[in-house]
Amino acid sequence: MRDVSLVVKHPSDCQLLFARKARGLAHLRRWNGACDVSVAQHCVMACDNVSQRAAPYALIHDIEEDETGDLLTPVKQKMREIGIWGRFEAEIVLPIRKFYTELTGVNWPWPADVVEEVAYIDQRLQVAEYRDAVDRGLVRGFVPREVAPLPEYVLPWSPQKAEAQFLDRVGRLFPAGEG
């Protein structure tokens, strides 16, 4: 795993880091591969469906997944049950999120109301993806939450479109991302 204490010395370093993230997330399929929606597309859709204040956080809410993979909800629940999720989150997930949050110039730790808003849209997207794009034969143990899915149909994007849209939002939301 990369050292998240890396010091970014030039704006071009920031651009390069986000370009690498965008590429990795655009090629990482959600639902452990049982869905053609990429993590980059999911993050852009989250960003586009929250308040302006929460948008930067929504865009990077799964930024670590090109390194950790997109763990299915039942896997995360089992990790909580056996007592390892807290350590995984504290030692792997949160340091990566903290690094990218600070790199973008938005507040760390994330404000509680923003965390709540991003979690809510994440759940709505999850239910919409399950409804529209998940191969249910490849997913076991998932029970959709009691939350309304987004009304629009989730049509998977190409990796190229997902990467471009992710980088577009980086450029619009994070002055550091523009260089």
C-alpha positions as CSV (number, residue, x, y, z in Angstrom):
1,M,0.0,0.0,0.0
2,R,1.2,3.5,-0.8
3,D,2.4,5.8,2.0
4,V,-0.4,8.2,2.6
5,S,1.9,10.6,4.3
6,L,3.3,11.6,0.9
7,V,3.9,15.3,0.7
8,V,2.6,17.0,-2.4
9,K,5.1,19.6,-3.5
10,H,3.6,20.8,-6.7
11,P,0.1,21.3,-8.1
12,S,1.0,18.8,-10.9
13,D,1.6,16.2,-8.2
14,C,-2.0,16.7,-7.1
15,Q,-3.2,16.4,-10.7
16,L,-1.2,13.2,-11.1
17,L,-2.6,11.6,-7.9
18,F,-6.1,12.4,-8.9
19,A,-5.6,11.2,-12.5
20,R,-4.3,7.9,-11.1
21,K,-7.3,7.6,-8.7
22,A,-9.7,8.4,-11.5
23,R,-8.2,5.7,-13.7
24,G,-8.2,3.1,-11.0
25,L,-11.7,3.8,-9.8
26,A,-13.1,3.9,-13.4
27,H,-11.8,0.4,-13.9
28,L,-13.1,-1.0,-10.6
29,R,-16.5,-2.4,-10.9
30,R,-18.8,-2.1,-7.9
31,W,-20.4,-5.0,-6.1
32,N,-17.2,-7.0,-6.2
33,G,-17.6,-7.1,-10.0
34,A,-21.2,-8.1,-10.1
35,C,-22.2,-4.8,-11.6
36,D,-20.9,-2.8,-14.5
37,V,-21.1,0.5,-12.6
38,S,-17.6,1.6,-11.7
39,V,-16.7,3.2,-8.4
40,A,-15.8,6.4,-10.2
41,Q,-19.3,6.5,-11.8
42,H,-20.8,5.8,-8.3
43,C,-18.8,8.7,-6.8
44,V,-19.8,11.1,-9.5
45,M,-23.4,10.2,-9.2
46,A,-23.2,10.7,-5.4
47,C,-21.5,14.0,-6.0
48,D,-24.3,15.1,-8.4
49,N,-27.1,14.1,-6.0
50,V,-26.1,15.9,-2.8
51,S,-25.9,19.5,-1.7
52,Q,-23.1,21.8,-2.9
53,R,-21.5,21.6,0.5
54,A,-21.5,17.8,0.6
55,A,-20.5,17.4,-3.1
56,P,-16.7,17.4,-2.6
57,Y,-17.0,14.8,0.1
58,A,-19.4,12.6,-1.9
59,L,-16.9,12.6,-4.8
60,I,-14.2,11.1,-2.6
61,H,-16.3,9.0,-0.3
62,D,-14.9,5.8,-1.8
63,I,-11.5,7.1,-2.8
64,E,-9.7,4.3,-1.1
65,E,-11.4,1.5,-3.0
66,D,-8.9,1.3,-5.8
67,E,-6.5,0.1,-3.1
68,T,-9.0,-1.9,-0.9
69,G,-11.5,-3.1,-3.4
70,D,-15.2,-2.5,-3.2
71,L,-16.2,-4.7,-0.3
72,L,-19.8,-5.9,-0.4
73,T,-22.1,-4.9,2.5
74,P,-22.4,-8.5,3.8
75,V,-18.6,-8.7,3.9
76,K,-18.4,-5.4,5.9
77,Q,-21.1,-6.7,8.2
78,K,-19.2,-9.9,8.8
79,M,-16.0,-7.9,9.5
80,R,-18.0,-5.9,12.1
81,E,-19.3,-9.1,13.7
82,I,-15.9,-10.6,14.0
83,G,-14.4,-7.4,15.3
84,I,-12.0,-6.5,12.5
85,W,-13.8,-3.7,10.6
86,G,-13.0,-1.0,13.1
87,R,-9.2,-1.7,12.8
88,F,-9.4,-2.0,9.0
89,E,-11.3,1.3,8.8
90,A,-9.0,3.1,11.2
91,E,-5.7,1.8,9.8
92,I,-6.5,1.6,6.1
93,V,-9.7,3.4,5.0
94,L,-9.5,6.6,7.1
95,P,-5.9,7.4,6.5
96,I,-6.5,7.3,2.7
97,R,-9.6,9.4,3.0
98,K,-7.9,11.8,5.3
99,F,-5.0,12.2,2.9
100,Y,-7.2,13.0,-0.1
101,T,-9.6,15.2,2.0
102,E,-6.6,17.3,3.1
103,L,-5.1,17.3,-0.4
104,T,-8.4,18.8,-1.7
105,G,-8.5,21.4,0.9
106,V,-11.9,20.4,2.4
107,N,-12.4,19.9,6.2
108,W,-11.1,16.8,8.0
109,P,-12.7,15.3,9.9
110,W,-15.8,15.5,7.7
111,P,-18.6,17.4,9.3
112,A,-21.2,15.1,10.9
113,D,-24.1,16.5,8.8
114,V,-22.1,15.9,5.6
115,V,-21.3,12.3,6.7
116,E,-25.0,11.8,7.2
117,E,-25.9,13.3,3.8
118,V,-23.3,11.3,1.9
119,A,-24.3,8.1,3.7
120,Y,-27.9,8.6,2.7
121,I,-27.2,9.2,-1.0
122,D,-24.8,6.3,-0.9
123,Q,-27.6,4.0,0.3
124,R,-30.0,5.4,-2.3
125,L,-27.4,4.7,-5.0
126,Q,-26.7,1.2,-3.7
127,V,-30.5,0.4,-3.9
128,A,-30.7,1.9,-7.4
129,E,-27.6,0.0,-8.6
130,Y,-29.1,-3.2,-7.2
131,R,-32.4,-2.6,-8.9
132,D,-30.8,-1.7,-12.3
133,A,-27.3,-3.0,-12.8
134,V,-26.4,-5.8,-10.4
135,D,-26.2,-9.5,-11.5
136,R,-28.1,-10.8,-8.6
137,G,-26.9,-14.3,-9.3
138,L,-23.4,-13.2,-8.2
139,V,-24.5,-11.4,-5.0
140,R,-25.4,-13.4,-1.9
141,G,-26.6,-12.1,1.4
142,F,-27.5,-8.6,0.3
143,V,-30.8,-7.3,1.6
144,P,-31.7,-3.9,0.1
145,R,-32.2,-1.1,2.6
146,E,-35.5,0.4,3.3
147,V,-34.6,3.6,1.4
148,A,-36.0,4.9,-1.9
149,P,-33.6,4.4,-4.8
150,L,-32.8,7.2,-7.1
151,P,-35.7,7.6,-9.6
152,E,-33.5,7.6,-12.7
153,Y,-32.3,4.3,-14.2
154,V,-28.6,3.6,-13.5
155,L,-27.0,2.9,-16.9
156,P,-23.3,1.9,-16.6
157,W,-20.8,4.2,-18.2
158,S,-17.6,3.2,-20.0
159,P,-14.4,3.4,-18.0
160,Q,-13.3,6.3,-20.2
161,K,-16.5,8.3,-19.5
162,A,-16.3,7.5,-15.7
163,E,-12.7,8.6,-15.6
164,A,-13.4,11.8,-17.5
165,Q,-16.4,12.7,-15.4
166,F,-14.6,12.0,-12.2
167,L,-11.7,14.3,-13.3
168,D,-14.2,17.0,-14.4
169,R,-15.7,17.1,-10.9
170,V,-12.2,17.2,-9.3
171,G,-11.4,20.2,-11.4
172,R,-14.7,21.9,-10.6
173,L,-14.8,21.1,-6.9
174,F,-11.1,21.2,-5.8
175,P,-8.9,24.2,-6.8
176,A,-5.9,22.0,-5.9
177,G,-7.0,19.5,-8.5
178,E,-6.7,22.1,-11.3
179,G,-3.0,22.7,-10.8
